[in-house]
Amino acid sequence: MPTFTPTETTSFAAEFAATWREWHAEHERRRADAHGFLAVTHLHWLASEPERLDGVPGTWSVEDDVVRVVLSAGESLTRDGEELNSRTGTALEFGPIEERGGIDLVSGDTVIELAKRGGEYIVRPRHPRNELLVNYRGTEAFEPNPAFAVEGRYEAFDQPRPTTVGAAVEGIQHVYEAPGKVRFNLAGRELKLTAFNGHTPGSLFVLFTDATSGVTTYAANRSLAIAPPAADGTVVVDFNRAVNLPCAYTDLATCPLPPAENRLDIAIEAGEKIPFERKAAQ
């Protein structure tokens, strides 16, 4: 490991903190999007029996992996800017939708998320004047600390492993493909985390809890994105960028829980803390 003079160490820490603050400010901006998860007003689980849902137009049902919506006179939906109108008694049809996928429909100021979670179809209207979003005041986080940004190694499994995990809501489970695990040393301990495929090609993410969970950080989970491994498997595991999932803020979320092996017994005092909104609900 290279050694640094006090001046170099101070300069590095300042640059590290500045980079983190810029990243976290952008993360907060995305979180507070007018139609992000803080704007969700309801969580509806669709059934075969048609029913009207609070916060959205039409009568909704699902059967054989197809969602049907019957609109009444004067009601309409748009998708990708195209207005959708159903003739009297005739249903609009959507689907099938892949697991963890979804489409957005629009009604006035409301974006209506139609998605599939745990094999079930859900409808979540998102309104920019939802109280949770309007009153959002940011998320506290630990001060950025380079000691919690460590080099690790990605080890691919012989074959990706379908991994079943619980959810923040009862009655469903999520299945993620785990391509491998990440090993790293932190506070003198050798640790490992099962990794799932990330949002961009080659990237990874991990779900985890640690000894701070339920104390200073959200009890159920935190998530950490990891950039694609280098050719030799090297990765950077920067817990300063550990973030809360939607379930930390609202009960209208279906977030996955960490697999059992990702429940660490050390305190990772880095990343985002328990949101103000969850503290107020306790």
C-alpha atoms as a printed R data frame, in Angstrom:
    type eleno elety resid chain resno       x       y       z
1   ATOM     1    CA   MET     A     1   0.000   0.000   0.000
2   ATOM     2    CA   PRO     A     2   1.349   3.484  -0.802
3   ATOM     3    CA   THR     A     3   2.091   5.907   2.013
4   ATOM     4    CA   PHE     A     4   0.938   9.521   2.054
5   ATOM     5    CA   THR     A     5   2.209  12.637   3.752
6   ATOM     6    CA   PRO     A     6  -0.274  14.418   6.076
7   ATOM     7    CA   THR     A     7  -0.886  17.042   3.387
8   ATOM     8    CA   GLU     A     8  -1.531  14.394   0.740
9   ATOM     9    CA   THR     A     9  -3.801  12.484   3.110
10  ATOM    10    CA   THR     A    10  -5.835  15.597   3.883
11  ATOM    11    CA   SER     A    11  -6.077  16.471   0.191
12  ATOM    12    CA   PHE     A    12  -7.225  12.946  -0.700
13  ATOM    13    CA   ALA     A    13  -9.857  12.927   2.054
14  ATOM    14    CA   ALA     A    14 -11.193  16.313   0.911
15  ATOM    15    CA   GLU     A    15 -11.400  15.186  -2.713
16  ATOM    16    CA   PHE     A    16 -13.023  11.899  -1.674
17  ATOM    17    CA   ALA     A    17 -15.654  13.772   0.365
18  ATOM    18    CA   ALA     A    18 -16.334  16.279  -2.421
19  ATOM    19    CA   THR     A    19 -16.836  13.500  -4.974
20  ATOM    20    CA   TRP     A    20 -19.161  11.663  -2.610
21  ATOM    21    CA   ARG     A    21 -21.254  14.788  -1.915
22  ATOM    22    CA   GLU     A    22 -21.664  15.434  -5.632
23  ATOM    23    CA   TRP     A    23 -22.748  11.816  -6.173
24  ATOM    24    CA   HIS     A    24 -25.170  11.856  -3.235
25  ATOM    25    CA   ALA     A    25 -26.736  15.164  -4.300
26  ATOM    26    CA   GLU     A    26 -27.481  13.655  -7.726
27  ATOM    27    CA   HIS     A    27 -28.893  10.530  -6.080
28  ATOM    28    CA   GLU     A    28 -31.179  12.716  -3.974
29  ATOM    29    CA   ARG     A    29 -32.343  14.627  -7.049
30  ATOM    30    CA   ARG     A    30 -33.349  11.374  -8.737
31  ATOM    31    CA   ARG     A    31 -35.077  10.147  -5.584
32  ATOM    32    CA   ALA     A    32 -37.170  13.320  -5.399
33  ATOM    33    CA   ASP     A    33 -38.353  13.081  -9.012
34  ATOM    34    CA   ALA     A    34 -41.920  14.317  -9.470
35  ATOM    35    CA   HIS     A    35 -43.036  10.792 -10.355
36  ATOM    36    CA   GLY     A    36 -40.507   8.754  -8.390
37  ATOM    37    CA   PHE     A    37 -41.343   6.340  -5.596
38  ATOM    38    CA   LEU     A    38 -41.882   9.175  -3.100
39  ATOM    39    CA   ALA     A    39 -44.843  10.158  -5.286
40  ATOM    40    CA   VAL     A    40 -46.598   6.764  -4.908
41  ATOM    41    CA   THR     A    41 -50.055   7.246  -3.375
42  ATOM    42    CA   HIS     A    42 -51.451   3.690  -3.428
43  ATOM    43    CA   LEU     A    43 -50.393   0.078  -3.929
44  ATOM    44    CA   HIS     A    44 -53.058  -2.076  -5.583
45  ATOM    45    CA   TRP     A    45 -52.789  -5.832  -6.194
46  ATOM    46    CA   LEU     A    46 -54.833  -6.866  -9.195
47  ATOM    47    CA   ALA     A    47 -57.198  -9.845  -9.186
48  ATOM    48    CA   SER     A    48 -59.402 -11.582 -11.734
49  ATOM    49    CA   GLU     A    49 -62.485  -9.805 -10.393
50  ATOM    50    CA   PRO     A    50 -62.759  -6.326 -11.977
51  ATOM    51    CA   GLU     A    51 -62.588  -3.456  -9.515
52  ATOM    52    CA   ARG     A    52 -62.131   0.283  -9.419
53  ATOM    53    CA   LEU     A    53 -58.932   1.467  -7.788
54  ATOM    54    CA   ASP     A    54 -58.314   4.607  -5.768
55  ATOM    55    CA   GLY     A    55 -56.247   7.184  -7.589
56  ATOM    56    CA   VAL     A    56 -56.651   5.803 -11.136
57  ATOM    57    CA   PRO     A    57 -59.395   5.797 -13.765
58  ATOM    58    CA   GLY     A    58 -61.105   2.663 -15.002
59  ATOM    59    CA   THR     A    59 -62.000  -0.789 -13.757
60  ATOM    60    CA   TRP     A    60 -59.022  -3.159 -13.537
61  ATOM    61    CA   SER     A    61 -58.535  -6.926 -13.589
62  ATOM    62    CA   VAL     A    62 -55.931  -9.502 -14.579
63  ATOM    63    CA   GLU     A    63 -56.283 -13.009 -15.940
64  ATOM    64    CA   ASP     A    64 -53.935 -15.308 -17.887
65  ATOM    65    CA   ASP     A    65 -51.125 -12.741 -17.604
66  ATOM    66    CA   VAL     A    66 -53.186 -10.042 -19.324
67  ATOM    67    CA   VAL     A    67 -54.330  -6.882 -17.543
68  ATOM    68    CA   ARG     A    68 -57.656  -5.458 -18.682
69  ATOM    69    CA   VAL     A    69 -58.848  -1.907 -18.069
70  ATOM    70    CA   VAL     A    70 -62.355  -0.715 -18.878
71  ATOM    71    CA   LEU     A    71 -62.705   3.069 -18.920
72  ATOM    72    CA   SER     A    72 -65.943   4.886 -18.221
73  ATOM    73    CA   ALA     A    73 -67.258   7.821 -20.255
74  ATOM    74    CA   GLY     A    74 -64.945  10.804 -19.891
75  ATOM    75    CA   GLU     A    75 -61.988   8.696 -18.698
76  ATOM    76    CA   SER     A    76 -58.793   8.153 -20.675
77  ATOM    77    CA   LEU     A    77 -55.225   6.999 -20.329
78  ATOM    78    CA   THR     A    78 -52.154   7.802 -22.387
79  ATOM    79    CA   ARG     A    79 -49.092   5.691 -23.075
80  ATOM    80    CA   ASP     A    80 -45.968   7.168 -24.630
81  ATOM    81    CA   GLY     A    81 -48.003  10.246 -25.540
82  ATOM    82    CA   GLU     A    82 -50.728   8.276 -27.326
83  ATOM    83    CA   GLU     A    83 -54.251   8.572 -25.944
84  ATOM    84    CA   LEU     A    84 -55.949   5.268 -25.202
85  ATOM    85    CA   ASN     A    85 -59.731   5.156 -25.160
86  ATOM    86    CA   SER     A    86 -61.859   2.074 -24.814
87  ATOM    87    CA   ARG     A    87 -65.256   1.816 -26.420
88  ATOM    88    CA   THR     A    88 -68.102   1.310 -23.964
89  ATOM    89    CA   GLY     A    89 -67.674  -2.104 -22.326
90  ATOM    90    CA   THR     A    90 -64.476  -2.880 -24.279
91  ATOM    91    CA   ALA     A    91 -61.247  -3.367 -22.345
92  ATOM    92    CA   LEU     A    92 -57.785  -2.026 -23.012
93  ATOM    93    CA   GLU     A    93 -55.299  -4.888 -22.659
94  ATOM    94    CA   PHE     A    94 -51.719  -4.839 -21.397
95  ATOM    95    CA   GLY     A    95 -49.232  -7.623 -20.904
96  ATOM    96    CA   PRO     A    96 -47.767  -9.995 -20.340
97  ATOM    97    CA   ILE     A    97 -45.178  -8.065 -18.318
98  ATOM    98    CA   GLU     A    98 -41.927  -9.721 -17.261
99  ATOM    99    CA   GLU     A    99 -41.028 -10.086 -13.585
100 ATOM   100    CA   ARG     A   100 -39.741  -6.780 -12.123
101 ATOM   101    CA   GLY     A   101 -40.781  -5.092 -15.361
102 ATOM   102    CA   GLY     A   102 -43.481  -2.505 -15.848
103 ATOM   103    CA   ILE     A   103 -45.079   0.132 -18.035
104 ATOM   104    CA   ASP     A   104 -46.178   3.693 -17.310
105 ATOM   105    CA   LEU     A   105 -49.622   5.019 -18.145
106 ATOM   106    CA   VAL     A   106 -50.649   8.634 -17.604
107 ATOM   107    CA   SER     A   107 -53.864  10.226 -16.396
108 ATOM   108    CA   GLY     A   108 -53.644  13.986 -15.919
109 ATOM   109    CA   ASP     A   109 -50.800  14.712 -13.477
110 ATOM   110    CA   THR     A   110 -50.644  11.090 -12.359
111 ATOM   111    CA   VAL     A   111 -48.254   8.491 -13.723
112 ATOM   112    CA   ILE     A   112 -49.706   5.011 -13.220
113 ATOM   113    CA   GLU     A   113 -47.141   2.255 -12.837
114 ATOM   114    CA   LEU     A   114 -48.394  -1.144 -13.988
115 ATOM   115    CA   ALA     A   115 -45.830  -3.737 -12.943
116 ATOM   116    CA   LYS     A   116 -45.206  -7.347 -11.992
117 ATOM   117    CA   ARG     A   117 -43.736  -8.202  -8.599
118 ATOM   118    CA   GLY     A   118 -43.406 -11.660  -7.108
119 ATOM   119    CA   GLY     A   119 -45.510 -13.076  -9.929
120 ATOM   120    CA   GLU     A   120 -48.402 -10.700  -9.165
121 ATOM   121    CA   TYR     A   121 -49.557  -7.597 -11.002
122 ATOM   122    CA   ILE     A   122 -49.609  -4.285  -9.169
123 ATOM   123    CA   VAL     A   123 -50.831  -0.768  -9.915
124 ATOM   124    CA   ARG     A   124 -49.126   2.189  -8.241
125 ATOM   125    CA   PRO     A   125 -50.293   5.722  -9.057
126 ATOM   126    CA   ARG     A   126 -47.624   8.399  -8.616
127 ATOM   127    CA   HIS     A   127 -48.696  11.990  -8.067
128 ATOM   128    CA   PRO     A   128 -46.285  14.942  -7.756
129 ATOM   129    CA   ARG     A   129 -48.296  16.444  -4.886
130 ATOM   130    CA   ASN     A   130 -48.133  13.304  -2.749
131 ATOM   131    CA   GLU     A   131 -47.458  14.344   0.845
132 ATOM   132    CA   LEU     A   132 -44.384  12.124   1.199
133 ATOM   133    CA   LEU     A   133 -42.731  13.811  -1.774
134 ATOM   134    CA   VAL     A   134 -43.846  17.345  -0.982
135 ATOM   135    CA   ASN     A   135 -42.473  17.094   2.569
136 ATOM   136    CA   TYR     A   136 -39.274  15.240   1.670
137 ATOM   137    CA   ARG     A   137 -36.236  16.878   3.291
138 ATOM   138    CA   GLY     A   138 -33.410  14.629   2.221
139 ATOM   139    CA   THR     A   139 -31.746  11.589   3.720
140 ATOM   140    CA   GLU     A   140 -29.081  11.695   6.402
141 ATOM   141    CA   ALA     A   141 -25.853   9.800   5.766
142 ATOM   142    CA   PHE     A   142 -22.604   9.117   7.564
143 ATOM   143    CA   GLU     A   143 -19.747  11.439   6.744
144 ATOM   144    CA   PRO     A   144 -17.813   9.985   3.790
145 ATOM   145    CA   ASN     A   145 -14.936   7.855   5.024
146 ATOM   146    CA   PRO     A   146 -12.311   6.359   2.657
147 ATOM   147    CA   ALA     A   147 -11.775   3.506   5.125
148 ATOM   148    CA   PHE     A   148 -15.113   2.073   3.990
149 ATOM   149    CA   ALA     A   149 -14.101   2.074   0.309
150 ATOM   150    CA   VAL     A   150 -12.065  -1.085  -0.168
151 ATOM   151    CA   GLU     A   151 -10.747  -3.159  -3.010
152 ATOM   152    CA   GLY     A   152 -12.317  -6.559  -3.391
153 ATOM   153    CA   ARG     A   153 -12.430  -9.460  -5.795
154 ATOM   154    CA   TYR     A   154 -15.352 -10.780  -7.774
155 ATOM   155    CA   GLU     A   155 -15.593 -14.570  -8.015
156 ATOM   156    CA   ALA     A   156 -18.021 -15.851 -10.628
157 ATOM   157    CA   PHE     A   157 -20.007 -19.007  -9.975
158 ATOM   158    CA   ASP     A   158 -19.694 -21.857 -12.479
159 ATOM   159    CA   GLN     A   159 -23.311 -21.115 -13.382
160 ATOM   160    CA   PRO     A   160 -25.500 -18.171 -12.282
161 ATOM   161    CA   ARG     A   161 -27.599 -19.182  -9.282
162 ATOM   162    CA   PRO     A   162 -31.292 -18.301  -9.044
163 ATOM   163    CA   THR     A   163 -31.612 -16.902  -5.519
164 ATOM   164    CA   THR     A   164 -34.944 -16.516  -3.761
165 ATOM   165    CA   VAL     A   165 -35.254 -13.695  -1.237
166 ATOM   166    CA   GLY     A   166 -38.080 -12.284   0.836
167 ATOM   167    CA   ALA     A   167 -39.835  -8.978   0.289
168 ATOM   168    CA   ALA     A   168 -40.753  -5.920   2.325
169 ATOM   169    CA   VAL     A   169 -44.410  -6.903   1.931
170 ATOM   170    CA   GLU     A   170 -45.801 -10.219   3.075
171 ATOM   171    CA   GLY     A   171 -46.920 -12.888   0.657
172 ATOM   172    CA   ILE     A   172 -44.398 -12.506  -2.169
173 ATOM   173    CA   GLN     A   173 -40.832 -13.504  -2.906
174 ATOM   174    CA   HIS     A   174 -38.295 -12.234  -5.399
175 ATOM   175    CA   VAL     A   175 -35.963 -14.404  -7.456
176 ATOM   176    CA   TYR     A   176 -32.694 -12.817  -8.586
177 ATOM   177    CA   GLU     A   177 -29.908 -14.301 -10.657
178 ATOM   178    CA   ALA     A   178 -26.658 -14.311  -8.683
179 ATOM   179    CA   PRO     A   179 -23.674 -14.546 -11.064
180 ATOM   180    CA   GLY     A   180 -21.080 -14.677  -8.280
181 ATOM   181    CA   LYS     A   181 -19.837 -13.278  -4.999
182 ATOM   182    CA   VAL     A   182 -17.597 -10.434  -3.905
183 ATOM   183    CA   ARG     A   183 -14.820 -10.974  -1.347
184 ATOM   184    CA   PHE     A   184 -13.155  -8.100   0.513
185 ATOM   185    CA   ASN     A   185 -11.412  -7.222   3.762
186 ATOM   186    CA   LEU     A   186 -12.873  -4.637   6.107
187 ATOM   187    CA   ALA     A   187 -11.802  -3.777   9.659
188 ATOM   188    CA   GLY     A   188  -9.474  -6.763   9.692
189 ATOM   189    CA   ARG     A   189 -12.194  -9.195   8.627
190 ATOM   190    CA   GLU     A   190 -12.488 -11.167   5.414
191 ATOM   191    CA   LEU     A   191 -16.087 -10.857   4.234
192 ATOM   192    CA   LYS     A   192 -18.119 -11.944   1.242
193 ATOM   193    CA   LEU     A   193 -21.444 -10.942  -0.281
194 ATOM   194    CA   THR     A   194 -23.613 -12.666  -2.854
195 ATOM   195    CA   ALA     A   195 -23.940 -10.310  -5.815
196 ATOM   196    CA   PHE     A   196 -26.816  -9.858  -8.251
197 ATOM   197    CA   ASN     A   197 -26.749  -8.471 -11.787
198 ATOM   198    CA   GLY     A   198 -26.851  -4.677 -11.846
199 ATOM   199    CA   HIS     A   199 -28.819  -2.275 -14.026
200 ATOM   200    CA   THR     A   200 -26.058  -1.830 -16.617
201 ATOM   201    CA   PRO     A   201 -24.205  -4.621 -18.454
202 ATOM   202    CA   GLY     A   202 -21.492  -6.194 -16.308
203 ATOM   203    CA   SER     A   203 -22.354  -4.216 -13.198
204 ATOM   204    CA   LEU     A   204 -23.398  -5.782  -9.902
205 ATOM   205    CA   PHE     A   205 -25.361  -4.866  -6.821
206 ATOM   206    CA   VAL     A   206 -25.578  -6.322  -3.348
207 ATOM   207    CA   LEU     A   207 -28.321  -6.227  -0.744
208 ATOM   208    CA   PHE     A   208 -27.095  -6.365   2.830
209 ATOM   209    CA   THR     A   209 -27.668  -5.620   6.491
210 ATOM   210    CA   ASP     A   210 -25.044  -5.111   9.182
211 ATOM   211    CA   ALA     A   211 -24.715  -4.332  12.879
212 ATOM   212    CA   THR     A   212 -26.018  -0.789  12.331
213 ATOM   213    CA   SER     A   213 -29.283  -2.058  10.795
214 ATOM   214    CA   GLY     A   214 -32.225  -1.043  12.949
215 ATOM   215    CA   VAL     A   215 -29.967   1.204  15.024
216 ATOM   216    CA   THR     A   216 -28.667   3.999  12.804
217 ATOM   217    CA   THR     A   217 -29.497   2.506   9.388
218 ATOM   218    CA   TYR     A   218 -32.731   1.076   8.012
219 ATOM   219    CA   ALA     A   219 -33.433  -2.341   9.521
220 ATOM   220    CA   ALA     A   220 -34.562  -4.339   6.482
221 ATOM   221    CA   ASN     A   221 -31.910  -3.677   3.863
222 ATOM   222    CA   ARG     A   222 -29.507  -1.378   2.093
223 ATOM   223    CA   SER     A   223 -28.266  -1.632  -1.471
224 ATOM   224    CA   LEU     A   224 -24.828  -1.048  -2.940
225 ATOM   225    CA   ALA     A   225 -24.007  -0.802  -6.644
226 ATOM   226    CA   ILE     A   226 -20.637  -2.128  -7.832
227 ATOM   227    CA   ALA     A   227 -19.053  -1.195 -11.158
228 ATOM   228    CA   PRO     A   228 -18.166  -4.010 -13.590
229 ATOM   229    CA   PRO     A   229 -15.162  -6.017 -12.372
230 ATOM   230    CA   ALA     A   230 -11.777  -5.499 -13.999
231 ATOM   231    CA   ALA     A   231 -10.331  -8.273 -16.159
232 ATOM   232    CA   ASP     A   232  -8.650  -9.814 -13.089
233 ATOM   233    CA   GLY     A   233 -11.872  -9.657 -11.038
234 ATOM   234    CA   THR     A   234 -10.907  -6.582  -9.030
235 ATOM   235    CA   VAL     A   235 -13.832  -4.464  -7.811
236 ATOM   236    CA   VAL     A   236 -14.250  -1.432  -5.573
237 ATOM   237    CA   VAL     A   237 -16.666  -1.941  -2.692
238 ATOM   238    CA   ASP     A   238 -17.517   1.564  -1.464
239 ATOM   239    CA   PHE     A   239 -20.012   1.388   1.386
240 ATOM   240    CA   ASN     A   240 -20.153   5.181   1.465
241 ATOM   241    CA   ARG     A   241 -22.496   4.728  -1.491
242 ATOM   242    CA   ALA     A   242 -24.824   2.300   0.262
243 ATOM   243    CA   VAL     A   243 -28.360   3.601  -0.233
244 ATOM   244    CA   ASN     A   244 -31.857   3.010   1.045
245 ATOM   245    CA   LEU     A   245 -34.435   1.228  -1.064
246 ATOM   246    CA   PRO     A   246 -38.001   2.603  -1.420
247 ATOM   247    CA   CYS     A   247 -39.311   0.487   1.479
248 ATOM   248    CA   ALA     A   248 -37.200   2.599   3.842
249 ATOM   249    CA   TYR     A   249 -39.567   5.503   3.086
250 ATOM   250    CA   THR     A   250 -42.955   3.998   2.313
251 ATOM   251    CA   ASP     A   251 -44.957   0.858   3.003
252 ATOM   252    CA   LEU     A   252 -46.152   0.984  -0.623
253 ATOM   253    CA   ALA     A   253 -42.956  -0.705  -1.834
254 ATOM   254    CA   THR     A   254 -42.179  -4.351  -2.580
255 ATOM   255    CA   CYS     A   255 -38.406  -4.212  -2.063
256 ATOM   256    CA   PRO     A   256 -36.329  -7.391  -1.861
257 ATOM   257    CA   LEU     A   257 -34.602  -8.419   1.363
258 ATOM   258    CA   PRO     A   258 -30.959  -9.561   1.505
259 ATOM   259    CA   PRO     A   259 -30.145 -13.258   1.233
260 ATOM   260    CA   ALA     A   260 -29.186 -14.782   4.587
261 ATOM   261    CA   GLU     A   261 -25.456 -14.846   3.778
262 ATOM   262    CA   ASN     A   262 -25.470 -11.065   3.228
263 ATOM   263    CA   ARG     A   263 -26.394 -10.268   6.833
264 ATOM   264    CA   LEU     A   264 -23.051  -9.015   8.134
265 ATOM   265    CA   ASP     A   265 -22.200  -8.979  11.836
266 ATOM   266    CA   ILE     A   266 -19.920  -5.935  11.721
267 ATOM   267    CA   ALA     A   267 -20.952  -2.285  11.908
268 ATOM   268    CA   ILE     A   268 -20.677  -0.512   8.564
269 ATOM   269    CA   GLU     A   269 -20.973   3.118   9.610
270 ATOM   270    CA   ALA     A   270 -21.082   4.425   6.064
271 ATOM   271    CA   GLY     A   271 -23.764   5.294   3.568
272 ATOM   272    CA   GLU     A   272 -27.340   6.363   4.151
273 ATOM   273    CA   LYS     A   273 -29.028   6.295   7.539
274 ATOM   274    CA   ILE     A   274 -32.630   5.694   8.619
275 ATOM   275    CA   PRO     A   275 -34.817   8.235   6.774
276 ATOM   276    CA   PHE     A   276 -36.598  10.938   8.781
277 ATOM   277    CA   GLU     A   277 -39.881   9.574   7.408
278 ATOM   278    CA   ARG     A   278 -39.300   6.116   8.872
279 ATOM   279    CA   LYS     A   279 -38.171   7.538  12.224
280 ATOM   280    CA   ALA     A   280 -41.390   9.561  12.417
281 ATOM   281    CA   ALA     A   281 -43.457   6.427  11.760
282 ATOM   282    CA   GLN     A   282 -41.798   4.452  14.568
